[in-house]
Amino acid sequence: MTAFTRLWHRAPLWRTALITAGVCGTLSVLFPAPWLASSVPGYGALSSRIRHMLPSSLGGTEASDALHPDEDQRTVSIPPMDAQFEGSVVFAGRQLPLPAGKWHPVVNFQDDVAHGEVLTTLYVRSAQGIVTGLIIAQATTQSLPIAAMSMIEAQCHSSFNFMNEAAPQDGNRSECWMTTPIRVVNNLFLTSNEPLQTLLSDQMYIPPAVQRLTIMGFDLPPILVDAGWNLVEKSKSGTGVDFMSVHTLLSPAEAGARRVPGAPENWSRAGMSDSAAVTDFVQRTNTWLRGWVPTLLRGFENKLPQNAPPSTEAIDPAFHG
């Protein structure tokens, strides 16, 4: 038996101190104090490399991000809601055209976790305190892997949508648009379009947006119709793809009212034929979106005229002007 082994068995206080020192030393490497990382050159970089080599359950990337907000790659910002915009706004280095009316910013969200910057912004429009439109726009400022686009492109292929349409593909660009019903239950957005539901359930920006709308006194109707447009394009600067996605959630309620025409079951592809009012709103939304798509495309290409008056194409079925 070695001296170390005898001491290990005969000195419990020394053994406890040794174990504690080892644990504290390991934690100091995984999660160094700010003063230690700044005072010892290279210590912070070594700690970061070690954390990224470990599984998240042992202190890897996810745990590190949670304990080090300065390293977090997700940012939610709350812009002044008293601002209002008409026509178009600059978004992710492109132009985001806005349907008719005055739109207020709700939430901005930046996601840089997939080696490509994705920006998300939400705008709201209302009439007499009732939401008439909600825009959820996303776009890249850096290219993403093509595999990251599968959920976005799948939104336009759901059998639950009212409409699924797409532009002819040329091998470099994929463009599609669709309309689909969305139920609003306890301030949650629910749809049978599963890829779209993933977007509407995102915990990073949807709950802050809904909470802010509630605090500011905006009331959501029980039904919204999403007029969605997605464009994916091969990057001109190298590998990967760029994309822009604009979902305009429109209210079928009358001005100043929450009640929508038809019964809840009528707001579906199968049930809309049983309500003339529902069918009318869906058809008008389909027609409007088809006419709005060229404007969205020009915004993606930065070809919208500056300070131009609102066009007739901007007047959607939910606008109460």
C-alpha positions as a Markdown table, in Angstrom:
| # | Residue | x | y | z |
|---|---|---|---|---|
| 1 | Met | 0.0 | 0.0 | 0.0 |
| 2 | Thr | 1.5 | 3.3 | -1.0 |
| 3 | Ala | 1.7 | 6.4 | 1.2 |
| 4 | Phe | -1.0 | 8.1 | -0.8 |
| 5 | Thr | -3.3 | 5.2 | -0.4 |
| 6 | Arg | -2.7 | 5.0 | 3.3 |
| 7 | Leu | -3.3 | 8.8 | 3.7 |
| 8 | Trp | -6.5 | 8.5 | 1.5 |
| 9 | His | -8.0 | 6.0 | 4.0 |
| 10 | Arg | -6.7 | 7.5 | 7.2 |
| 11 | Ala | -7.4 | 11.2 | 6.6 |
| 12 | Pro | -11.0 | 11.9 | 5.8 |
| 13 | Leu | -10.7 | 15.7 | 6.1 |
| 14 | Trp | -7.7 | 15.7 | 3.7 |
| 15 | Arg | -9.7 | 13.5 | 1.3 |
| 16 | Thr | -12.7 | 15.8 | 1.4 |
| 17 | Ala | -10.5 | 18.8 | 0.8 |
| 18 | Leu | -8.8 | 17.1 | -2.2 |
| 19 | Ile | -12.1 | 16.2 | -3.8 |
| 20 | Thr | -13.5 | 19.7 | -3.2 |
| 21 | Ala | -10.4 | 21.2 | -4.8 |
| 22 | Gly | -10.7 | 19.0 | -7.8 |
| 23 | Val | -14.4 | 19.8 | -8.3 |
| 24 | Cys | -13.8 | 23.5 | -7.9 |
| 25 | Gly | -10.9 | 23.4 | -10.2 |
| 26 | Thr | -12.9 | 21.7 | -12.9 |
| 27 | Leu | -15.8 | 24.2 | -12.5 |
| 28 | Ser | -13.3 | 27.1 | -12.7 |
| 29 | Val | -12.1 | 25.7 | -16.1 |
| 30 | Leu | -15.7 | 25.1 | -17.5 |
| 31 | Phe | -17.2 | 28.3 | -16.1 |
| 32 | Pro | -14.4 | 30.8 | -15.3 |
| 33 | Ala | -15.1 | 33.9 | -13.3 |
| 34 | Pro | -15.1 | 37.0 | -15.5 |
| 35 | Trp | -12.1 | 38.5 | -13.6 |
| 36 | Leu | -10.1 | 35.3 | -14.0 |
| 37 | Ala | -10.8 | 35.0 | -17.8 |
| 38 | Ser | -9.8 | 38.7 | -18.3 |
| 39 | Ser | -6.7 | 38.6 | -16.0 |
| 40 | Val | -5.1 | 35.4 | -17.3 |
| 41 | Pro | -4.3 | 35.6 | -21.0 |
| 42 | Gly | -5.7 | 32.6 | -23.0 |
| 43 | Tyr | -7.7 | 31.2 | -20.0 |
| 44 | Gly | -11.0 | 32.2 | -21.4 |
| 45 | Ala | -10.3 | 30.8 | -24.9 |
| 46 | Leu | -9.1 | 27.5 | -23.3 |
| 47 | Ser | -12.2 | 27.3 | -21.2 |
| 48 | Ser | -14.4 | 28.0 | -24.3 |
| 49 | Arg | -12.7 | 25.2 | -26.3 |
| 50 | Ile | -13.1 | 22.7 | -23.5 |
| 51 | Arg | -16.8 | 23.5 | -23.0 |
| 52 | His | -17.6 | 23.2 | -26.7 |
| 53 | Met | -15.9 | 19.7 | -26.7 |
| 54 | Leu | -18.2 | 18.5 | -24.0 |
| 55 | Pro | -21.9 | 17.3 | -24.4 |
| 56 | Ser | -24.4 | 19.9 | -23.4 |
| 57 | Ser | -25.4 | 17.9 | -20.3 |
| 58 | Leu | -21.8 | 18.2 | -19.0 |
| 59 | Gly | -21.4 | 21.9 | -19.6 |
| 60 | Gly | -21.2 | 22.1 | -23.3 |
| 61 | Thr | -22.5 | 24.7 | -25.7 |
| 62 | Glu | -26.1 | 24.9 | -24.5 |
| 63 | Ala | -25.2 | 25.0 | -20.8 |
| 64 | Ser | -22.5 | 27.5 | -21.5 |
| 65 | Asp | -24.8 | 29.8 | -23.4 |
| 66 | Ala | -27.3 | 29.7 | -20.5 |
| 67 | Leu | -24.6 | 30.7 | -17.9 |
| 68 | His | -22.9 | 33.2 | -20.2 |
| 69 | Pro | -25.5 | 35.6 | -21.7 |
| 70 | Asp | -22.7 | 37.6 | -23.4 |
| 71 | Glu | -22.0 | 34.5 | -25.5 |
| 72 | Asp | -25.7 | 33.8 | -26.3 |
| 73 | Gln | -26.4 | 33.9 | -30.0 |
| 74 | Arg | -30.0 | 34.8 | -29.7 |
| 75 | Thr | -31.2 | 38.3 | -29.1 |
| 76 | Val | -34.8 | 39.6 | -28.6 |
| 77 | Ser | -35.3 | 43.4 | -28.8 |
| 78 | Ile | -38.4 | 45.5 | -28.1 |
| 79 | Pro | -38.7 | 48.5 | -30.4 |
| 80 | Pro | -40.8 | 51.6 | -29.5 |
| 81 | Met | -44.3 | 50.6 | -30.3 |
| 82 | Asp | -45.5 | 54.1 | -30.8 |
| 83 | Ala | -43.6 | 54.2 | -34.1 |
| 84 | Gln | -45.7 | 53.5 | -37.2 |
| 85 | Phe | -44.7 | 52.7 | -40.7 |
| 86 | Glu | -46.4 | 52.7 | -44.1 |
| 87 | Gly | -45.3 | 51.6 | -47.6 |
| 88 | Ser | -42.1 | 49.6 | -46.8 |
| 89 | Val | -39.3 | 49.2 | -44.3 |
| 90 | Val | -35.7 | 48.2 | -44.5 |
| 91 | Phe | -35.3 | 44.6 | -43.3 |
| 92 | Ala | -32.2 | 42.4 | -43.4 |
| 93 | Gly | -30.6 | 44.5 | -46.1 |
| 94 | Arg | -33.8 | 44.2 | -48.2 |
| 95 | Gln | -37.1 | 45.9 | -48.5 |
| 96 | Leu | -40.2 | 44.6 | -46.6 |
| 97 | Pro | -43.4 | 45.9 | -48.3 |
| 98 | Leu | -46.2 | 46.6 | -45.9 |
| 99 | Pro | -49.9 | 46.1 | -46.8 |
| 100 | Ala | -52.2 | 49.2 | -46.5 |
| 101 | Gly | -52.5 | 50.9 | -43.1 |
| 102 | Lys | -50.2 | 51.9 | -40.3 |
| 103 | Trp | -48.0 | 49.2 | -38.9 |
| 104 | His | -46.4 | 49.2 | -35.5 |
| 105 | Pro | -43.2 | 47.2 | -34.6 |
| 106 | Val | -43.7 | 44.6 | -31.9 |
| 107 | Val | -40.6 | 42.4 | -31.6 |
| 108 | Asn | -37.2 | 41.9 | -33.3 |
| 109 | Phe | -35.3 | 38.7 | -33.0 |
| 110 | Gln | -31.9 | 37.7 | -34.1 |
| 111 | Asp | -30.8 | 34.1 | -34.4 |
| 112 | Asp | -27.2 | 33.2 | -35.2 |
| 113 | Val | -27.1 | 29.6 | -34.0 |
| 114 | Ala | -26.9 | 27.9 | -37.4 |
| 115 | His | -23.8 | 29.6 | -38.8 |
| 116 | Gly | -26.0 | 32.0 | -40.7 |
| 117 | Glu | -27.7 | 35.1 | -39.4 |
| 118 | Val | -31.5 | 34.9 | -39.4 |
| 119 | Leu | -33.5 | 38.0 | -38.6 |
| 120 | Thr | -37.2 | 38.0 | -37.5 |
| 121 | Thr | -39.5 | 41.0 | -37.1 |
| 122 | Leu | -43.1 | 41.3 | -36.2 |
| 123 | Tyr | -45.5 | 44.2 | -37.0 |
| 124 | Val | -49.1 | 44.7 | -36.0 |
| 125 | Arg | -52.0 | 46.7 | -37.5 |
| 126 | Ser | -55.2 | 47.4 | -35.6 |
| 127 | Ala | -58.6 | 49.1 | -35.9 |
| 128 | Gln | -60.3 | 50.3 | -32.7 |
| 129 | Gly | -58.0 | 48.1 | -30.6 |
| 130 | Ile | -58.6 | 44.9 | -32.5 |
| 131 | Val | -55.8 | 43.4 | -34.5 |
| 132 | Thr | -56.5 | 43.4 | -38.2 |
| 133 | Gly | -53.1 | 42.2 | -39.3 |
| 134 | Leu | -49.9 | 40.7 | -37.9 |
| 135 | Ile | -46.7 | 40.3 | -40.0 |
| 136 | Ile | -44.0 | 37.8 | -39.2 |
| 137 | Ala | -41.1 | 38.3 | -41.5 |
| 138 | Gln | -37.8 | 36.4 | -41.6 |
| 139 | Ala | -34.7 | 36.7 | -43.7 |
| 140 | Thr | -31.1 | 35.9 | -43.8 |
| 141 | Thr | -28.1 | 38.3 | -44.0 |
| 142 | Gln | -25.7 | 35.4 | -44.4 |
| 143 | Ser | -26.2 | 32.2 | -46.2 |
| 144 | Leu | -27.6 | 29.0 | -44.6 |
| 145 | Pro | -27.2 | 25.4 | -45.6 |
| 146 | Ile | -29.9 | 24.2 | -47.9 |
| 147 | Ala | -31.0 | 21.5 | -45.4 |
| 148 | Ala | -32.1 | 24.3 | -43.1 |
| 149 | Met | -34.8 | 25.3 | -45.6 |
| 150 | Ser | -36.9 | 22.1 | -45.6 |
| 151 | Met | -39.4 | 23.3 | -43.0 |
| 152 | Ile | -39.9 | 26.6 | -44.8 |
| 153 | Glu | -40.5 | 25.1 | -48.2 |
| 154 | Ala | -42.8 | 22.5 | -46.6 |
| 155 | Gln | -45.2 | 25.2 | -45.4 |
| 156 | Cys | -46.5 | 25.6 | -49.0 |
| 157 | His | -47.3 | 21.9 | -49.4 |
| 158 | Ser | -49.8 | 21.3 | -46.6 |
| 159 | Ser | -53.1 | 19.7 | -47.6 |
| 160 | Phe | -54.8 | 21.8 | -44.8 |
| 161 | Asn | -54.0 | 25.1 | -46.6 |
| 162 | Phe | -56.7 | 26.9 | -48.4 |
| 163 | Met | -54.3 | 27.5 | -51.3 |
| 164 | Asn | -50.9 | 26.2 | -52.4 |
| 165 | Glu | -49.2 | 27.9 | -55.4 |
| 166 | Ala | -45.6 | 28.2 | -56.6 |
| 167 | Ala | -43.6 | 29.9 | -59.3 |
| 168 | Pro | -41.7 | 27.8 | -61.9 |
| 169 | Gln | -38.3 | 26.9 | -60.6 |
| 170 | Asp | -35.2 | 27.7 | -62.5 |
| 171 | Gly | -32.7 | 25.7 | -60.4 |
| 172 | Asn | -31.5 | 28.8 | -58.5 |
| 173 | Arg | -34.7 | 30.0 | -56.9 |
| 174 | Ser | -37.7 | 28.5 | -55.2 |
| 175 | Glu | -40.8 | 30.7 | -54.6 |
| 176 | Cys | -44.2 | 29.7 | -53.2 |
| 177 | Trp | -47.2 | 31.2 | -51.5 |
| 178 | Met | -50.2 | 29.9 | -49.6 |
| 179 | Thr | -53.1 | 30.8 | -47.4 |
| 180 | Thr | -54.1 | 28.8 | -44.3 |
| 181 | Pro | -56.5 | 29.1 | -41.3 |
| 182 | Ile | -55.1 | 29.9 | -37.9 |
| 183 | Arg | -57.1 | 29.6 | -34.6 |
| 184 | Val | -56.2 | 31.9 | -31.7 |
| 185 | Val | -56.9 | 30.0 | -28.4 |
| 186 | Asn | -55.7 | 31.6 | -25.1 |
| 187 | Asn | -53.3 | 33.8 | -27.1 |
| 188 | Leu | -51.8 | 30.7 | -28.8 |
| 189 | Phe | -51.7 | 30.4 | -32.6 |
| 190 | Leu | -52.8 | 26.9 | -33.7 |
| 191 | Thr | -52.8 | 25.5 | -37.3 |
| 192 | Ser | -52.9 | 22.0 | -38.8 |
| 193 | Asn | -50.0 | 23.1 | -41.1 |
| 194 | Glu | -47.3 | 21.4 | -39.1 |
| 195 | Pro | -44.3 | 23.3 | -40.6 |
| 196 | Leu | -46.1 | 26.6 | -40.1 |
| 197 | Gln | -47.0 | 25.6 | -36.5 |
| 198 | Thr | -43.3 | 25.3 | -35.8 |
| 199 | Leu | -42.9 | 28.9 | -36.7 |
| 200 | Leu | -46.0 | 30.1 | -34.8 |
| 201 | Ser | -44.9 | 28.1 | -31.7 |
| 202 | Asp | -41.3 | 29.5 | -31.5 |
| 203 | Gln | -40.8 | 30.4 | -27.8 |
| 204 | Met | -38.1 | 33.0 | -28.5 |
| 205 | Tyr | -40.3 | 35.7 | -30.0 |
| 206 | Ile | -44.0 | 34.6 | -30.2 |
| 207 | Pro | -44.7 | 34.7 | -26.5 |
| 208 | Pro | -43.0 | 38.1 | -26.1 |
| 209 | Ala | -44.9 | 39.4 | -29.0 |
| 210 | Val | -48.3 | 38.2 | -27.8 |
| 211 | Gln | -47.5 | 39.4 | -24.3 |
| 212 | Arg | -46.7 | 42.9 | -25.6 |
| 213 | Leu | -49.8 | 43.0 | -27.7 |
| 214 | Thr | -51.9 | 42.2 | -24.6 |
| 215 | Ile | -50.1 | 44.8 | -22.4 |
| 216 | Met | -50.6 | 47.4 | -25.1 |
| 217 | Gly | -54.3 | 46.7 | -25.3 |
| 218 | Phe | -54.4 | 44.9 | -28.7 |
| 219 | Asp | -57.1 | 42.2 | -28.9 |
| 220 | Leu | -56.7 | 39.2 | -31.2 |
| 221 | Pro | -59.7 | 37.8 | -33.0 |
| 222 | Pro | -60.3 | 34.0 | -32.7 |
| 223 | Ile | -59.5 | 33.3 | -36.3 |
| 224 | Leu | -56.7 | 34.6 | -38.6 |
| 225 | Val | -55.9 | 33.7 | -42.2 |
| 226 | Asp | -52.2 | 33.5 | -43.0 |
| 227 | Ala | -51.2 | 34.8 | -46.4 |
| 228 | Gly | -47.7 | 33.4 | -46.5 |
| 229 | Trp | -44.9 | 33.8 | -49.0 |
| 230 | Asn | -41.5 | 32.0 | -49.0 |
| 231 | Leu | -38.5 | 32.5 | -51.3 |
| 232 | Val | -35.3 | 30.5 | -51.2 |
| 233 | Glu | -32.4 | 31.5 | -53.5 |
| 234 | Lys | -28.9 | 30.1 | -54.0 |
| 235 | Ser | -26.4 | 32.4 | -52.6 |
| 236 | Lys | -24.6 | 34.7 | -55.0 |
| 237 | Ser | -21.6 | 35.0 | -52.7 |
| 238 | Gly | -20.8 | 31.3 | -52.3 |
| 239 | Thr | -22.3 | 28.0 | -51.0 |
| 240 | Gly | -25.6 | 27.8 | -49.2 |
| 241 | Val | -28.9 | 29.7 | -49.8 |
| 242 | Asp | -30.6 | 32.9 | -48.8 |
| 243 | Phe | -34.3 | 33.2 | -47.9 |
| 244 | Met | -37.1 | 35.6 | -47.1 |
| 245 | Ser | -40.4 | 34.6 | -45.6 |
| 246 | Val | -43.3 | 36.9 | -45.0 |
| 247 | His | -46.5 | 35.7 | -43.2 |
| 248 | Thr | -49.3 | 38.2 | -43.1 |
| 249 | Leu | -52.0 | 37.1 | -40.6 |
| 250 | Leu | -55.3 | 38.8 | -41.6 |
| 251 | Ser | -58.4 | 39.1 | -39.5 |
| 252 | Pro | -61.8 | 38.3 | -41.1 |
| 253 | Ala | -63.6 | 40.3 | -38.4 |
| 254 | Glu | -65.4 | 43.5 | -39.0 |
| 255 | Ala | -63.8 | 46.8 | -37.9 |
| 256 | Gly | -63.9 | 47.1 | -34.1 |
| 257 | Ala | -65.2 | 43.5 | -33.6 |
| 258 | Arg | -63.7 | 40.3 | -32.5 |
| 259 | Arg | -66.4 | 38.1 | -33.8 |
| 260 | Val | -65.7 | 36.4 | -37.2 |
| 261 | Pro | -68.2 | 35.1 | -39.7 |
| 262 | Gly | -69.1 | 31.4 | -39.8 |
| 263 | Ala | -68.6 | 28.7 | -37.2 |
| 264 | Pro | -65.1 | 27.5 | -36.1 |
| 265 | Glu | -65.4 | 24.4 | -38.2 |
| 266 | Asn | -66.1 | 26.5 | -41.3 |
| 267 | Trp | -62.5 | 27.9 | -41.1 |
| 268 | Ser | -60.9 | 24.9 | -42.8 |
| 269 | Arg | -60.4 | 23.7 | -46.3 |
| 270 | Ala | -63.1 | 21.1 | -45.9 |
| 271 | Gly | -65.6 | 23.2 | -44.1 |
| 272 | Met | -65.4 | 26.6 | -45.8 |
| 273 | Ser | -67.9 | 25.6 | -48.5 |
| 274 | Asp | -70.6 | 25.5 | -45.8 |
| 275 | Ser | -70.3 | 29.3 | -45.2 |
| 276 | Ala | -70.6 | 31.8 | -48.0 |
| 277 | Ala | -69.0 | 34.5 | -45.8 |
| 278 | Val | -66.0 | 32.3 | -45.0 |
| 279 | Thr | -65.6 | 31.3 | -48.6 |
| 280 | Asp | -65.8 | 35.0 | -49.7 |
| 281 | Phe | -63.0 | 36.1 | -47.3 |
| 282 | Val | -60.8 | 33.2 | -48.2 |
| 283 | Gln | -61.2 | 33.8 | -51.9 |
| 284 | Arg | -60.5 | 37.5 | -51.5 |
| 285 | Thr | -57.4 | 36.7 | -49.5 |
| 286 | Asn | -56.2 | 34.3 | -52.2 |
| 287 | Thr | -56.7 | 36.9 | -54.9 |
| 288 | Trp | -55.0 | 39.6 | -52.9 |
| 289 | Leu | -52.0 | 37.4 | -52.2 |
| 290 | Arg | -51.5 | 36.5 | -55.8 |
| 291 | Gly | -51.4 | 40.2 | -56.7 |
| 292 | Trp | -49.1 | 41.0 | -53.7 |
| 293 | Val | -46.5 | 38.4 | -54.5 |
| 294 | Pro | -44.8 | 40.5 | -57.2 |
| 295 | Thr | -44.4 | 43.3 | -54.7 |
| 296 | Leu | -42.9 | 41.0 | -52.1 |
| 297 | Leu | -40.4 | 39.7 | -54.8 |
| 298 | Arg | -39.4 | 43.3 | -55.7 |
| 299 | Gly | -38.8 | 43.9 | -52.0 |
| 300 | Phe | -36.5 | 40.9 | -51.8 |
| 301 | Glu | -34.6 | 42.3 | -54.8 |
| 302 | Asn | -34.5 | 45.8 | -53.4 |
| 303 | Lys | -36.5 | 47.2 | -56.4 |
| 304 | Leu | -39.3 | 48.9 | -54.6 |
| 305 | Pro | -39.6 | 52.7 | -55.5 |
| 306 | Gln | -38.8 | 55.0 | -52.6 |
| 307 | Asn | -41.5 | 57.1 | -51.0 |
| 308 | Ala | -44.1 | 55.8 | -53.5 |
| 309 | Pro | -47.8 | 56.2 | -52.5 |
| 310 | Pro | -49.6 | 53.0 | -51.4 |
| 311 | Ser | -50.6 | 50.9 | -54.4 |
| 312 | Thr | -54.0 | 49.2 | -54.9 |
| 313 | Glu | -52.2 | 45.8 | -54.5 |
| 314 | Ala | -51.5 | 46.7 | -50.9 |
| 315 | Ile | -55.2 | 46.8 | -49.9 |
| 316 | Asp | -55.8 | 43.4 | -48.3 |
| 317 | Pro | -59.2 | 42.1 | -47.3 |
| 318 | Ala | -58.7 | 42.9 | -43.6 |
| 319 | Phe | -57.8 | 46.5 | -44.1 |
| 320 | His | -60.4 | 49.0 | -42.7 |
| 321 | Gly | -59.4 | 52.2 | -44.3 |
